[in-house]
Structures are given as C-alpha cells and as structure tokens.
Amino acid sequence: MNHLEVRQTLTSLEVAEMVEKTHKNLMRDINRYCKQINESNLKLEGELKIEPSDFFRERTYQNSQNKTQPCYDITKKGCEFIAHKLTGTKGTVFTARYINRFHDMEQILKQSMQEIEEVAEAQTRLKKKSSWLADMEQNFKFLCEAYNFSRKTLYHHILVDVGKVYDI
C-alpha cells in the first residue's frame, strides 16, 4: 500500500443512516465539532494543532432533485469520534457497523493491491522475456545468414536438436 494513498471514508449520508439521525442533524453536529476543534486550535499557539480534515472532509453530492448539497466524507477517525459521542445501543451498533465497513474496505484494498503487484510482476517478467527475445533475435539472424537458412529451417534444426537432448 505504499504506492498509493487511498482515503477510506464513509459519507455523512451513510453515517446518518447508521446512527439513525437525519442528515441535517448529523451535519449540524459535525459542523459544531469542527468549530470546536478550530477554536481549540486558536488557543494552541505554536503547539501541535488538530486538523478537522483528519476526521471530516467537506464535499457535496447531488440530491434526488439534482440539487448540490453539502455533506462530509468521514474518515475512520471521524467515525470513532462520532461513536464516542453516542451512548447505549446506538453507539454500540454504530461502532460495530463502521468497524465492519472499514474492515471490508481494507480487504478490498488489500486484494486490489495484490492484483496490482501481480500485474507489475508479470510486466517485469515480460520485459525480461522480451529482452531475452531481442538478444536471441540477433543470434537467430546471425545463424540464418551464416548457414543460409530461412527462419523456418533454423527453428526446425533447433527443435530437432532440443528433441535429441531431452529425448522428446
């Protein structure tokens, strides 16, 4: 995963459904959290500041009437943040749901990365093979000229000799 930076997030629409809140109320809560974090940062002169974008990233979506509406992409840290604000069954169920969702995303990401690595290895093998073929092309050309063979005749002689060596 060191080749790509992948941002795993849930939308505030998904999280609102998971925590059984209206999207409007979840947006209000997230806006309040971001405001409180930013106010805290003003008091931390020169100290390590907290970035709201580590938790919540503003974006938009198209609603059912095709209107652009605000929402947030919520990171795993943001889900943990929200989960800590919830109590009782709602908090427990949301925690279990977001953990499962992020684990699913990680599995998909691992599988995708494995596929990318396999393709890269195949490309490397192909480059080595094509390099070998390019080297052999010069040898084949030299042998055809030296023995006045066509390429077909040269291949025939090679196969016959290989067959003798390996008793084919």
N, C-alpha and C positions, 0 to 999 in steps of 0.2 A: 504494500500500500504506500510505499514511499515514492512511487512515481506520480501518483495523482492525489490531489487534495479533494476529498469528497466530503461534502457537507450533508450530513444526515439530519433531517429535520421533519417535523410534523407541522402541518398548517394549523393556525389558530382555529380554523373551522373544524378540523378533525378533533383537536383537543377540547373545544367547546362541547362537542357531541360526547366525547369520552367522559368529561366531568359533569355532564348533564347541566350545562349552563347555556344561556343564549350567547351567541357570538358577540353581540353588543356588550353584554356584561363581562365576558372574558376580556374583550378589547379594553374596556374601562379599567379592569384590574391590571392588565399588562401595562397600560399607559401609566397607571399610578406607580407600579413597581419601577418602571424606567425613570419616572420623575424623581422618585425617592433615591434611586441609585445615583442619578445625576446631581441631586442636591448634596448627597453624601460626598461625591467627588469634589465638589467645590470647597468642602471643608478640609480635604486631604492635600494640602499644599505640598507638592513635591513628593508625596508618598505614592505608593502603588495604587492606581485608580482601578475601579471596576468598570468594565465595558459592558453596557447593556446588550450590545450586539453579540456577546458571548452566550446570551440567553435567548434574546428575542431580536429578530431581524425584520424590519418593516418591508412590506411589499404590498401588492394589490392583486385582486382577482376580478373576474367578470361574473356578476351575479346572474340570476335567471332572467332578468330584464336587460341583460347585456350592458349593465352599468358597471363602471370601475369602482370597486370598493376597497378600503384598506383592510389589511389583515397582517398577520405575522407568520414568519417561519420560526418555529420554536425548536431550539436545539435540545439535545438530551439534558444538558444542564438546566435549560429553561423548564423542561418537564419536571425535573427534580425540584426546581424552585417552586413550581405550581403545586406539586404533590405535597411539599412541606407546609403549604398554606391550607391544605384540605385536612379535614378530620373525619374520623369514623369510616364507615363503609365506602363512602365516595372516594376518600383518599386512598384506601386500600385497593379498591377496584381500579382506580386510575393508575396507581403505581404499577400494578400487575399488567395492565393494558399497555402502558407506554414502554415498560421493560420488554414485553413480548414484541412490540413493534420494532424497537431498536435492535433487538437480537435478530429478528427477521431481516432487517436491512443489512446488518453486519454479515449474515450468512450469504445474502445475495451479493454483497460487495466482495466477500472472500471468493465466492465462486467466479465472479466476473474477473477478479484479479488473477485467479488461477488460469482461466481461459486466456487472458491476455498474455500471461507468462508462457503458456503452451504455444501460442501463436508466435511469440518472439523467439522461442527456442526453435520452432520449425523454420522460421525465416533464417535464423543463424545456420541451421543445418543445410538449408537450401543454398545459402551463399557459399558455404564451404564446398558443397557439391558442385555448384556452378563454377566455382573457382577451379576445382579439380577437372571438370569437363573442359574448361577453357585451356588448361595446361595440356590435357590429353589431345585436344583438337590440333595443337601444334605438332604433337607426336604422330597423330594419325596422318596429318598432311605430309609430314616428312616421310613416313613409311610408304604411303601411296606413291609419292614421287620416286623414292629410292627403288622400289620394286615394280614400278609401273603397274600398280594395282588400282582398280576402282575402289571406292569406299566399300561397296558391297563385297567384293572379293577379300578385302582386308578383314572385314568383320567375320567373314566365313572362316578364314585362316585362324583368327583369334579364337573363335568358338570351338574349332576343331582342336586346337592346342589346349585350351582350357578343359575340354572334354577328356583329353588324354591324361592330363594332370590329375583331375578329380574323378576319373573313371566314370564319366557320365555316358 
